[in-house]
Amino acid sequence: MKPEERIAAAQALLDMPLFHLLMGELETAAVNACVNARHTDHETRAAFAAEVRAIRNFKGKIKFLAEEQSSACGKGAPA
């Protein structure tokens, strides 16, 4: 996949309301599961906390890829 295609695909994901809805629901469910786990169940809490971090990292990477488009457009040959 060419860099331009990756940037366009990332921007397409960010333009979809369903993407934001699903990511928000996944993150909320993992946070709630982490908070509501038994206080002695450290493994479960850690697993759900890791899931939240993974979701947030994924969203951040998508946003970073999409931002490359705007920065790439500003980089041209000097006049």
Secondary structure, 3 states (H helix, E strand, C coil): CCHHHHHHHHHHHHCCHHHHHHHHHHHHHHHHHHHHCCCCCHHHHHHHHHHHHHHHHHHHHHHHHHHHHHHHHCCCCCC
